[in-house]
């Protein structure tokens, strides 16, 4: 059984489009995250949610909007896609605080904006 | 803001040999957590080892061990008896005691040669 799953794994789209990436975890965790890994492999936190409440919004453009319909899901919607949005996006989850608990990562979604 | 620095973009080691990956961090906190994550070509993020700052004893996990120097803010990873499967990007990460996200270094690419 997949612990943290993301769909799609690959996404190729044109500039200006709107797209969504879905994330689901079946671990019963309270906390979920979105990270962005750029072309140089640098990983940076975008959002953290705890019990469906936004905890961290790390200076991400307003075009990115996370949505957590329930504790098991954290989706990422991106409006008006730009070339610079091309990256790998990782969803992760943990039982609670990032230090006390291991974060489990999804397989990543490679987004390519043309 | 906390920063994590990995000064070695690439390292190489022969099979069965030992290699050490460096990591330094900057924080004003006294309680925090440090991690090493492995990212193989499959791009899955895998936790290698975790260290609590309040513990003086260095963490070990089979062939992986850390040298944690709190005063020097240094957290290096030693891989003993290197195997071909150890080839990957290795990321050092930090989070404070009450943190809800990991702050990653830029990674070290480890090549293992036969």
gemmi code that builds the backbone of each chain (N, CA, C; Angstrom):
import gemmi

chains = {
    "A": [
        ("UNK", (0.837, -1.199, 0.000), (0.000, 0.000, 0.000), (0.874, 1.252, 0.000)),
        ("UNK", (0.549, 2.181, -0.875), (1.323, 3.410, -0.957), (0.979, 4.305, 0.217)),
        ("UNK", (1.990, 4.813, 0.926), (1.742, 5.628, 2.109), (1.317, 7.049, 1.728)),
        ("UNK", (2.118, 7.680, 0.864), (1.816, 9.022, 0.374), (1.826, 8.947, -1.152)),
        ("UNK", (0.705, 9.249, -1.742), (0.605, 9.168, -3.199), (0.305, 10.536, -3.786)),
        ("UNK", (0.809, 10.751, -4.982), (0.594, 12.007, -5.688), (0.127, 11.683, -7.101)),
        ("UNK", (-0.786, 12.495, -7.602), (-1.197, 12.366, -9.000), (-1.321, 13.757, -9.600)),
        ("UNK", (-0.823, 13.925, -10.844), (-0.097, 12.926, -11.624), (1.386, 12.887, -11.232)),
        ("UNK", (2.124, 11.939, -11.737), (3.568, 11.890, -11.516), (4.305, 12.835, -12.478)),
        ("UNK", (3.736, 13.022, -13.641), (4.310, 13.931, -14.629), (3.197, 14.820, -15.160)),
        ("UNK", (3.552, 16.074, -15.367), (2.570, 17.045, -15.860), (3.288, 18.002, -16.797)),
        ("UNK", (2.850, 18.017, -18.045), (3.418, 18.933, -19.024), (2.292, 19.839, -19.491)),
        ("UNK", (2.532, 21.153, -19.450), (1.460, 22.080, -19.760), (2.026, 23.367, -20.334)),
        ("UNK", (1.136, 24.185, -20.876), (1.544, 25.450, -21.478), (1.501, 26.569, -20.450)),
        ("UNK", (2.321, 27.566, -20.681), (2.295, 28.789, -19.857), (0.894, 29.347, -19.835)),
        ("UNK", (0.485, 29.846, -18.689), (-0.817, 30.493, -18.576), (-1.938, 29.560, -18.147)),
        ("UNK", (-1.693, 28.243, -18.260), (-2.732, 27.289, -17.855), (-2.848, 27.200, -16.329)),
        ("UNK", (-3.966, 26.590, -15.895), (-4.179, 26.293, -14.485), (-4.133, 24.771, -14.327)),
        ("UNK", (-3.426, 24.319, -13.285), (-3.315, 22.872, -13.070), (-3.368, 22.563, -11.577)),
        ("UNK", (-3.714, 21.302, -11.284), (-3.750, 20.842, -9.904), (-2.942, 19.564, -9.741)),
        ("UNK", (-2.338, 19.439, -8.571), (-1.656, 18.210, -8.178), (-2.339, 17.708, -6.907)),
        ("UNK", (-2.647, 16.422, -6.911), (-3.356, 15.866, -5.764), (-2.412, 15.039, -4.900)),
        ("UNK", (-2.661, 15.058, -3.609), (-1.849, 14.289, -2.660), (-2.768, 13.626, -1.642)),
        ("UNK", (-2.507, 12.363, -1.399), (-3.278, 11.617, -0.410), (-2.340, 10.780, 0.444)),
        ("UNK", (-2.607, 10.743, 1.757), (-1.819, 9.870, 2.631), (-2.775, 8.958, 3.407)),
        ("UNK", (-2.367, 7.704, 3.534), (-3.199, 6.723, 4.241), (-2.553, 6.291, 5.558)),
        ("UNK", (-1.769, 7.198, 6.120), (-1.034, 6.902, 7.358), (-1.728, 7.439, 8.604)),
        ("UNK", (-2.803, 8.159, 8.413), (-3.492, 8.749, 9.545), (-2.775, 9.931, 10.153)),
        ("UNK", (-1.882, 10.549, 9.387), (-1.100, 11.663, 9.902), (-1.919, 12.950, 9.983)),
        ("UNK", (-1.516, 13.826, 10.917), (-2.207, 15.108, 11.084), (-1.606, 16.222, 10.243)),
        ("UNK", (-0.343, 16.066, 9.851), (0.385, 17.159, 9.222), (0.803, 16.785, 7.804)),
        ("UNK", (0.573, 17.718, 6.879), (0.957, 17.497, 5.488), (1.707, 18.709, 4.960)),
        ("UNK", (2.526, 18.474, 3.934), (3.444, 19.499, 3.446), (3.504, 19.467, 1.907)),
        ("UNK", (3.838, 20.610, 1.345), (4.268, 20.681, -0.040), (5.676, 21.281, -0.073)),
        ("UNK", (6.574, 20.591, -0.785), (7.925, 21.079, -1.020), (8.125, 21.220, -2.533)),
        ("UNK", (8.986, 22.167, -2.908), (9.357, 22.345, -4.309), (10.837, 22.043, -4.463)),
        ("UNK", (11.171, 21.210, -5.446), (12.576, 20.934, -5.755), (12.890, 21.504, -7.133)),
        ("UNK", (13.782, 22.492, -7.180), (14.065, 23.153, -8.446), (15.060, 22.364, -9.290)),
        ("UNK", (15.425, 22.945, -10.413), (16.287, 22.245, -11.372), (17.677, 21.962, -10.814)),
        ("UNK", (18.077, 22.680, -9.776), (19.367, 22.433, -9.130), (19.218, 21.506, -7.925)),
        ("UNK", (18.066, 20.891, -7.808), (17.794, 19.897, -6.759), (17.546, 20.527, -5.384)),
        ("UNK", (17.442, 21.851, -5.315), (17.216, 22.499, -4.022), (15.769, 22.309, -3.599)),
        ("UNK", (15.575, 21.784, -2.389), (14.252, 21.513, -1.827), (13.856, 22.615, -0.877)),
        ("UNK", (12.649, 23.153, -1.079), (12.218, 24.256, -0.217), (10.762, 24.052, 0.159)),
        ("UNK", (10.450, 24.296, 1.421), (9.085, 24.179, 1.892), (8.216, 25.240, 1.240)),
        ("UNK", (7.019, 24.847, 0.861), (6.044, 25.807, 0.344), (4.940, 26.021, 1.385)),
        ("UNK", (4.311, 24.928, 1.800), (3.187, 24.990, 2.727), (3.257, 23.850, 3.728)),
        ("UNK", (2.733, 24.123, 4.919), (2.504, 23.071, 5.904), (1.086, 23.218, 6.420)),
        ("UNK", (0.411, 22.090, 6.558), (-0.927, 22.062, 7.123), (-0.939, 21.114, 8.310)),
        ("UNK", (-1.610, 21.531, 9.375), (-1.797, 20.659, 10.520), (-3.281, 20.603, 10.844)),
        ("UNK", (-3.839, 19.396, 10.823), (-5.282, 19.236, 11.047), (-6.093, 20.176, 10.155)),
        ("UNK", (-5.738, 20.213, 8.908), (-6.416, 20.994, 7.861), (-6.205, 22.499, 8.018)),
        ("UNK", (-5.400, 22.923, 8.959), (-5.168, 24.349, 9.152), (-3.797, 24.730, 8.594)),
        ("UNK", (-3.752, 25.829, 7.838), (-2.491, 26.280, 7.257), (-1.565, 26.787, 8.360)),
        ("UNK", (-0.373, 26.221, 8.429), (0.604, 26.599, 9.449), (1.722, 27.442, 8.831)),
        ("UNK", (2.200, 27.004, 7.674), (3.300, 27.700, 7.016), (2.920, 28.003, 5.572)),
        ("UNK", (3.128, 29.270, 5.193), (3.004, 29.680, 3.798), (4.282, 30.443, 3.507)),
        ("UNK", (5.224, 29.761, 2.875), (6.594, 30.265, 2.813), (6.812, 31.144, 1.589)),
        ("UNK", (6.302, 32.368, 1.642), (6.481, 33.368, 0.573), (6.283, 32.770, -0.816)),
        ("UNK", (5.201, 32.080, -0.960), (4.849, 31.475, -2.240), (3.888, 32.421, -2.958)),
        ("UNK", (4.054, 32.605, -4.278), (3.122, 33.496, -5.001), (1.673, 33.081, -4.800)),
        ("UNK", (0.797, 34.079, -4.880), (-0.635, 33.819, -4.694), (-1.215, 32.890, -5.749)),
        ("UNK", (-0.495, 32.669, -6.802), (-0.972, 31.755, -7.853), (-1.030, 30.310, -7.348)),
        ("UNK", (-0.312, 30.056, -6.256), (-0.315, 28.715, -5.658), (-1.324, 28.706, -4.513)),
        ("UNK", (-2.267, 27.790, -4.593), (-3.256, 27.716, -3.516), (-3.414, 26.266, -3.084)),
        ("UNK", (-3.017, 25.972, -1.872), (-3.228, 24.617, -1.339), (-4.645, 24.488, -0.807)),
        ("UNK", (-5.150, 23.272, -0.865), (-6.478, 23.040, -0.314), (-6.477, 21.683, 0.384)),
        ("UNK", (-6.967, 21.666, 1.607), (-7.001, 20.435, 2.393), (-8.449, 20.110, 2.731)),
        ("UNK", (-9.111, 19.301, 1.914), (-10.519, 18.971, 2.178), (-10.698, 18.115, 3.432)),
        ("UNK", (-9.693, 17.325, 3.748), (-9.692, 16.536, 4.978), (-8.243, 16.237, 5.334)),
        ("UNK", (-8.028, 15.606, 6.475), (-6.641, 15.416, 6.959), (-5.826, 14.499, 6.055)),
        ("UNK", (-6.483, 13.703, 5.239), (-5.765, 12.744, 4.398), (-5.365, 13.323, 3.046)),
        ("UNK", (-5.843, 14.504, 2.725), (-5.605, 15.076, 1.401), (-5.083, 16.505, 1.496)),
        ("UNK", (-4.094, 16.789, 0.654), (-3.613, 18.166, 0.506), (-3.294, 18.369, -0.961)),
        ("UNK", (-4.165, 19.125, -1.631), (-4.008, 19.353, -3.058), (-3.357, 20.707, -3.304)),
        ("UNK", (-2.688, 20.806, -4.430), (-2.012, 22.053, -4.788), (-2.544, 22.525, -6.133)),
        ("UNK", (-3.152, 23.708, -6.144), (-3.661, 24.280, -7.380), (-2.772, 25.448, -7.790)),
        ("UNK", (-2.415, 25.483, -9.058), (-1.537, 26.543, -9.544), (-2.228, 27.248, -10.704)),
        ("UNK", (-2.409, 28.559, -10.564), (-3.030, 29.377, -11.618), (-1.953, 30.027, -12.481)),
        ("UNK", (-2.324, 30.284, -13.716), (-1.472, 31.076, -14.626), (-0.026, 30.612, -14.587)),
        ("UNK", (0.194, 29.388, -14.925), (1.521, 28.790, -14.819), (2.574, 29.564, -15.586)),
        ("UNK", (3.766, 29.656, -14.977), (4.901, 30.355, -15.569), (6.043, 29.366, -15.781)),
        ("UNK", (6.977, 29.757, -16.644), (8.122, 28.886, -16.926), (8.867, 28.513, -15.644)),
        ("UNK", (8.983, 29.486, -14.741), (9.731, 29.273, -13.502), (9.065, 28.304, -12.530)),
        ("UNK", (7.835, 27.912, -12.840), (7.146, 26.941, -11.982), (7.581, 25.517, -12.284)),
        ("UNK", (8.319, 25.339, -13.366), (8.817, 23.995, -13.707), (9.713, 23.494, -12.586)),
        ("UNK", (9.372, 22.339, -12.042), (10.081, 21.792, -10.877), (9.462, 20.439, -10.544)),
        ("UNK", (10.028, 19.810, -9.528), (9.399, 18.619, -8.958), (8.743, 19.033, -7.649)),
        ("UNK", (7.492, 18.700, -7.492), (6.735, 19.062, -6.297), (6.507, 17.799, -5.468)),
        ("UNK", (6.923, 17.880, -4.205), (6.788, 16.743, -3.293), (5.750, 17.050, -2.226)),
        ("UNK", (4.871, 16.107, -2.044), (3.970, 16.115, -0.908), (4.584, 15.232, 0.176)),
        ("UNK", (4.351, 15.568, 1.425), (4.861, 14.762, 2.540), (3.853, 14.806, 3.678)),
        ("UNK", (3.971, 13.863, 4.595), (3.113, 13.889, 5.777), (3.891, 13.392, 6.987)),
        ("UNK", (3.414, 13.768, 8.164), (4.009, 13.298, 9.416), (2.933, 13.303, 10.489)),
        ("UNK", (3.142, 12.555, 11.561), (2.125, 12.505, 12.617), (1.932, 13.846, 13.313)),
        ("UNK", (2.930, 14.705, 13.276), (2.828, 15.996, 13.946), (4.038, 16.829, 13.612)),
        ("UNK", (4.612, 17.452, 14.620), (5.755, 18.344, 14.431), (6.869, 17.679, 13.630)),
        ("UNK", (7.509, 18.498, 12.782), (8.489, 17.972, 11.826), (9.710, 17.380, 12.505)),
        ("UNK", (10.037, 17.855, 13.707), (11.222, 17.351, 14.363), (11.001, 16.048, 15.086)),
        ("UNK", (9.891, 15.955, 15.765), (9.610, 14.774, 16.576), (9.262, 13.560, 15.729)),
        ("UNK", (8.834, 13.803, 14.507), (8.274, 12.729, 13.693), (8.912, 12.673, 12.310)),
        ("UNK", (9.081, 11.456, 11.819), (9.597, 11.306, 10.468), (8.581, 11.800, 9.463)),
        ("UNK", (9.066, 12.507, 8.436), (8.212, 12.904, 7.329), (8.282, 11.841, 6.255)),
        ("UNK", (7.139, 11.459, 5.763), (7.053, 10.482, 4.680), (6.719, 11.244, 3.399)),
        ("UNK", (7.559, 11.045, 2.391), (7.410, 11.797, 1.152), (6.695, 10.974, 0.088)),
        ("UNK", (5.927, 11.675, -0.726), (5.365, 11.064, -1.913), (6.423, 10.942, -2.989)),
        ("UNK", (6.070, 10.361, -4.122), (7.048, 10.117, -5.194), (7.405, 11.360, -6.000)),
        ("UNK", (6.694, 12.448, -5.771), (6.981, 13.679, -6.504), (6.177, 13.787, -7.791)),
        ("UNK", (5.901, 15.020, -8.187), (5.260, 15.325, -9.467), (6.183, 16.253, -10.237)),
        ("UNK", (6.625, 15.778, -11.393), (7.485, 16.638, -12.221), (6.611, 17.484, -13.117)),
        ("UNK", (6.631, 18.789, -12.865), (5.848, 19.745, -13.650), (6.766, 20.434, -14.653)),
        ("UNK", (6.373, 20.378, -15.891), (7.107, 21.064, -16.954), (6.177, 22.061, -17.613)),
        ("UNK", (6.573, 23.330, -17.582), (5.776, 24.389, -18.195), (6.477, 24.843, -19.474)),
        ("UNK", (5.776, 24.748, -20.592), (6.374, 25.092, -21.896), (5.951, 26.487, -22.351)),
    ],
    "B": [
        ("UNK", (16.631, 33.534, 10.207), (16.233, 32.303, 9.525), (17.359, 31.279, 9.612)),
        ("UNK", (16.961, 30.034, 9.758), (17.962, 28.992, 9.835), (18.472, 28.646, 8.446)),
        ("UNK", (19.772, 28.435, 8.337), (20.338, 28.019, 7.052), (21.128, 26.739, 7.242)),
        ("UNK", (21.122, 25.933, 6.210), (21.849, 24.675, 6.205), (22.802, 24.693, 5.018)),
        ("UNK", (24.055, 24.409, 5.268), (25.076, 24.491, 4.220), (25.749, 23.146, 4.019)),
        ("UNK", (25.721, 22.687, 2.793), (26.476, 21.498, 2.407), (27.523, 21.969, 1.405)),
        ("UNK", (28.755, 21.924, 1.808), (29.829, 22.549, 1.030), (30.390, 21.663, -0.070)),
        ("UNK", (29.944, 20.416, -0.125), (30.471, 19.472, -1.114), (29.383, 19.143, -2.135)),
        ("UNK", (29.388, 19.756, -3.294), (28.345, 19.446, -4.277), (28.415, 17.983, -4.751)),
        ("UNK", (29.649, 17.453, -4.826), (29.820, 16.072, -5.291), (30.906, 15.386, -4.477)),
        ("UNK", (30.685, 14.103, -4.235), (31.708, 13.291, -3.581), (31.757, 11.942, -4.290)),
        ("UNK", (32.917, 11.306, -4.190), (33.070, 10.002, -4.809), (33.726, 9.065, -3.816)),
        ("UNK", (33.311, 7.801, -3.825), (33.878, 6.819, -2.915), (33.916, 5.473, -3.624)),
        ("UNK", (34.916, 4.686, -3.277), (34.966, 3.332, -3.850), (34.141, 2.392, -2.989)),
        ("UNK", (33.595, 1.403, -3.636), (32.853, 0.369, -2.924), (33.684, -0.157, -1.755)),
        ("UNK", (33.000, -0.370, -0.621), (33.592, -0.907, 0.611), (34.384, 0.125, 1.411)),
        ("UNK", (34.613, 1.311, 0.826), (35.327, 2.345, 1.558), (34.353, 3.202, 2.376)),
        ("UNK", (34.939, 4.122, 3.140), (34.158, 5.019, 3.999), (34.202, 6.432, 3.447)),
        ("UNK", (33.087, 7.123, 3.529), (33.016, 8.506, 3.060), (32.264, 9.343, 4.089)),
        ("UNK", (32.651, 10.607, 4.183), (31.991, 11.529, 5.114), (31.450, 12.730, 4.358)),
        ("UNK", (30.178, 12.999, 4.556), (29.522, 14.155, 3.930), (29.348, 15.240, 4.988)),
        ("UNK", (29.663, 16.466, 4.616), (29.662, 17.568, 5.581), (28.365, 18.360, 5.548)),
        ("UNK", (28.022, 18.899, 6.699), (26.855, 19.767, 6.820), (27.090, 20.720, 7.986)),
        ("UNK", (26.844, 21.985, 7.764), (26.848, 22.956, 8.860), (25.536, 23.698, 8.821)),
        ("UNK", (25.155, 24.247, 9.939), (23.868, 24.937, 10.013), (24.006, 26.145, 10.917)),
        ("UNK", (23.071, 27.033, 10.786), (23.086, 28.252, 11.572), (21.748, 28.384, 12.281)),
        ("UNK", (21.770, 28.506, 13.591), (20.547, 28.671, 14.354), (20.854, 29.333, 15.679)),
        ("UNK", (19.857, 29.995, 16.220), (19.980, 30.563, 17.563), (19.195, 29.732, 18.575)),
        ("UNK", (18.582, 28.660, 18.086), (17.804, 27.786, 18.953), (18.726, 26.832, 19.709)),
        ("UNK", (18.252, 26.346, 20.857), (19.017, 25.343, 21.584), (18.433, 23.941, 21.399)),
        ("UNK", (17.147, 23.898, 21.102), (16.485, 22.617, 20.842), (16.080, 22.557, 19.379)),
        ("UNK", (16.538, 21.509, 18.714), (16.219, 21.367, 17.295), (16.541, 19.947, 16.873)),
        ("UNK", (16.252, 19.647, 15.633), (16.477, 18.316, 15.098), (17.217, 18.426, 13.779)),
        ("UNK", (18.040, 17.445, 13.528), (18.813, 17.390, 12.286), (18.584, 16.043, 11.620)),
        ("UNK", (18.621, 16.062, 10.302), (18.320, 14.861, 9.525), (19.276, 14.753, 8.339)),
        ("UNK", (19.448, 13.519, 7.906), (20.021, 13.244, 6.596), (18.989, 12.446, 5.800)),
        ("UNK", (18.706, 12.965, 4.585), (17.809, 12.275, 3.665), (18.603, 11.854, 2.440)),
        ("UNK", (18.204, 10.731, 1.887), (18.800, 10.196, 0.665), (17.776, 10.277, -0.452)),
        ("UNK", (18.218, 10.740, -1.629), (17.350, 10.771, -2.799), (18.041, 10.056, -3.957)),
        ("UNK", (17.703, 8.788, -4.186), (18.290, 8.053, -5.312), (17.701, 8.546, -6.625)),
        ("UNK", (18.174, 8.042, -7.748), (17.643, 8.474, -9.054), (16.133, 8.296, -9.190)),
        ("UNK", (15.545, 7.394, -8.422), (14.089, 7.230, -8.453), (13.353, 8.455, -7.932)),
        ("UNK", (14.098, 9.365, -7.289), (13.696, 10.649, -6.697), (12.883, 10.496, -5.405)),
        ("UNK", (12.697, 9.283, -4.929), (12.029, 9.093, -3.641), (12.914, 9.607, -2.508)),
        ("UNK", (12.360, 10.360, -1.585), (13.100, 10.881, -0.441), (13.045, 9.851, 0.681)),
        ("UNK", (14.208, 9.460, 1.184), (14.300, 8.409, 2.196), (15.072, 8.937, 3.395)),
        ("UNK", (14.483, 8.828, 4.568), (15.180, 9.259, 5.781), (16.304, 8.276, 6.092)),
        ("UNK", (17.506, 8.821, 6.275), (18.659, 7.986, 6.598), (18.892, 7.955, 8.097)),
        ("UNK", (18.884, 9.155, 8.703), (19.225, 9.229, 10.125), (18.725, 10.540, 10.707)),
        ("UNK", (18.452, 10.529, 11.990), (17.876, 11.686, 12.684), (18.627, 11.893, 13.997)),
        ("UNK", (18.840, 13.167, 14.346), (19.573, 13.497, 15.570), (18.830, 14.576, 16.344)),
        ("UNK", (18.593, 14.333, 17.625), (18.024, 15.373, 18.476), (19.165, 16.189, 19.064)),
        ("UNK", (19.048, 17.493, 19.047), (20.152, 18.359, 19.490), (20.464, 18.187, 20.968)),
        ("UNK", (19.458, 17.806, 21.762), (19.695, 17.685, 23.195), (20.434, 16.406, 23.552)),
        ("UNK", (20.561, 15.494, 22.594), (21.274, 14.242, 22.843), (22.726, 14.395, 22.431)),
        ("UNK", (23.619, 14.142, 23.351), (25.034, 14.245, 23.025), (25.520, 13.052, 22.222)),
        ("UNK", (24.859, 11.929, 22.409), (25.284, 10.714, 21.709), (24.963, 10.824, 20.232)),
        ("UNK", (25.937, 10.476, 19.407), (25.728, 10.518, 17.964), (24.826, 9.378, 17.516)),
        ("UNK", (23.892, 9.697, 16.611), (22.976, 8.680, 16.095), (23.697, 7.741, 15.124)),
        ("UNK", (23.264, 6.490, 15.126), (23.792, 5.513, 14.162), (22.642, 4.663, 13.650)),
        ("UNK", (22.756, 4.284, 12.388), (21.794, 3.385, 11.759), (22.589, 2.462, 10.835)),
        ("UNK", (22.931, 1.304, 11.360), (23.690, 0.314, 10.585), (24.999, 0.945, 10.069)),
        ("UNK", (25.166, 1.064, 8.770), (26.426, 1.595, 8.218), (26.488, 3.119, 8.248)),
        ("UNK", (25.434, 3.762, 8.667), (25.362, 5.224, 8.660), (25.510, 5.753, 10.087)),
        ("UNK", (26.351, 6.737, 10.249), (26.502, 7.366, 11.559), (26.764, 8.846, 11.351)),
        ("UNK", (26.521, 9.619, 12.398), (26.743, 11.059, 12.292), (27.781, 11.481, 13.320)),
        ("UNK", (28.418, 12.594, 13.024), (29.291, 13.271, 13.973), (28.638, 14.627, 14.238)),
        ("UNK", (27.975, 14.723, 15.361), (27.227, 15.934, 15.722), (28.067, 16.761, 16.679)),
        ("UNK", (28.438, 17.944, 16.244), (29.218, 18.873, 17.053), (28.360, 20.119, 17.265)),
        ("UNK", (27.659, 20.155, 18.413), (26.674, 21.218, 18.618), (27.312, 22.597, 18.684)),
        ("UNK", (28.411, 22.710, 19.367), (29.060, 24.020, 19.515), (29.542, 24.535, 18.161)),
        ("UNK", (29.996, 23.642, 17.337), (30.491, 24.027, 16.013), (29.374, 24.087, 14.991)),
        ("UNK", (28.169, 23.672, 15.372), (27.020, 23.603, 14.473), (27.369, 22.806, 13.223)),
        ("UNK", (27.857, 21.616, 13.484), (28.290, 20.728, 12.416), (27.599, 19.381, 12.578)),
        ("UNK", (27.228, 18.784, 11.432), (26.460, 17.541, 11.463), (26.853, 16.726, 10.237)),
        ("UNK", (27.922, 15.962, 10.339), (28.408, 15.222, 9.182), (27.897, 13.783, 9.204)),
        ("UNK", (27.777, 13.221, 8.019), (27.285, 11.849, 7.844), (28.424, 10.967, 7.374)),
        ("UNK", (28.637, 9.877, 8.079), (29.661, 8.913, 7.678), (28.973, 7.651, 7.180)),
        ("UNK", (29.378, 7.244, 5.978), (28.865, 6.012, 5.403), (30.019, 5.017, 5.356)),
        ("UNK", (29.879, 3.927, 6.070), (30.918, 2.901, 6.117), (30.588, 1.779, 5.142)),
        ("UNK", (31.631, 1.104, 4.678), (31.434, -0.046, 3.780), (30.464, 0.331, 2.638)),
        ("UNK", (30.813, 1.393, 1.926), (29.924, 1.930, 0.889), (29.512, 0.871, -0.124)),
        ("UNK", (28.252, 0.949, -0.528), (27.698, 0.015, -1.507), (27.203, 0.791, -2.711)),
        ("UNK", (27.088, 0.090, -3.843), (26.644, 0.757, -5.064), (25.282, 1.414, -4.874)),
        ("UNK", (24.448, 0.786, -4.050), (23.117, 1.331, -3.793), (23.105, 2.602, -2.966)),
        ("UNK", (24.273, 2.983, -2.442), (24.347, 4.237, -1.681), (24.449, 5.452, -2.602)),
        ("UNK", (24.686, 5.225, -3.882), (24.801, 6.340, -4.830), (23.484, 7.100, -4.885)),
        ("UNK", (23.540, 8.385, -4.594), (22.318, 9.196, -4.493), (22.703, 10.633, -4.175)),
        ("UNK", (21.686, 11.501, -4.155), (21.837, 12.832, -3.549), (21.555, 12.686, -2.067)),
        ("UNK", (22.377, 13.339, -1.263), (22.161, 13.327, 0.178), (21.890, 14.756, 0.652)),
        ("UNK", (20.794, 14.896, 1.375), (20.389, 16.214, 1.864), (20.451, 16.236, 3.390)),
        ("UNK", (21.068, 17.275, 3.883), (21.045, 17.567, 5.315), (19.850, 18.485, 5.567)),
        ("UNK", (19.157, 18.284, 6.674), (17.976, 19.115, 6.944), (17.896, 19.453, 8.421)),
        ("UNK", (17.238, 20.559, 8.680), (17.108, 21.084, 10.041), (15.659, 21.458, 10.297)),
        ("UNK", (15.210, 21.246, 11.527), (13.967, 21.861, 11.959), (14.068, 22.204, 13.433)),
        ("UNK", (13.438, 23.285, 13.825), (13.462, 23.648, 15.236), (12.470, 22.786, 16.008)),
        ("UNK", (12.534, 22.890, 17.308), (11.773, 22.002, 18.179), (10.279, 22.038, 17.889)),
        ("UNK", (9.771, 23.232, 17.600), (8.344, 23.372, 17.341), (8.061, 23.610, 15.867)),
        ("UNK", (8.977, 23.177, 15.044), (8.866, 23.460, 13.624), (7.906, 22.542, 12.883)),
        ("UNK", (7.336, 23.088, 11.835), (6.435, 22.327, 10.982), (6.983, 22.175, 9.577)),
        ("UNK", (8.291, 22.319, 9.412), (8.880, 22.132, 8.081), (10.356, 21.828, 8.218)),
        ("UNK", (10.891, 21.184, 7.204), (12.327, 20.923, 7.153), (12.996, 21.994, 6.294)),
        ("UNK", (14.151, 22.489, 6.760), (14.996, 23.369, 5.959), (16.160, 22.535, 5.435)),
        ("UNK", (16.245, 22.448, 4.134), (17.227, 21.560, 3.521), (18.473, 22.314, 3.068)),
        ("UNK", (19.618, 21.611, 3.070), (20.807, 22.093, 2.382), (20.665, 21.818, 0.898)),
        ("UNK", (21.670, 22.225, 0.109), (21.584, 22.094, -1.334), (21.940, 20.703, -1.846)),
        ("UNK", (22.382, 19.851, -0.953), (22.605, 18.461, -1.328), (24.030, 18.160, -1.740)),
        ("UNK", (24.415, 16.907, -1.569), (25.703, 16.388, -2.035), (25.418, 15.157, -2.879)),
        ("UNK", (25.924, 15.156, -4.094), (25.750, 13.999, -4.969), (26.868, 12.999, -4.705)),
        ("UNK", (26.508, 11.802, -4.272), (27.503, 10.779, -3.951), (27.567, 9.746, -5.071)),
        ("UNK", (28.766, 9.583, -5.592), (29.017, 8.563, -6.611), (29.793, 7.426, -5.964)),
        ("UNK", (29.350, 6.192, -6.198), (30.042, 5.028, -5.666), (30.602, 4.236, -6.834)),
        ("UNK", (31.918, 4.043, -6.831), (32.572, 3.334, -7.941), (32.967, 1.923, -7.517)),
        ("UNK", (32.888, 0.986, -8.471), (33.229, -0.414, -8.140), (34.714, -0.567, -7.838)),
    ],
}
model = gemmi.Model(1)
for chain_id, residues in chains.items():
    chain = gemmi.Chain(chain_id)
    for i, (resn, *xyz) in enumerate(residues, 1):
        res = gemmi.Residue()
        res.name, res.seqid = resn, gemmi.SeqId(i, " ")
        for name, pos in zip(("N", "CA", "C"), xyz):
            atom = gemmi.Atom()
            atom.name, atom.element = name, gemmi.Element(name[0])
            atom.pos, atom.b_iso = gemmi.Position(*pos), 0.0
            res.add_atom(atom)
        chain.add_residue(res)
    model.add_chain(chain)
structure = gemmi.Structure()
structure.add_model(model)
structure.setup_entities()
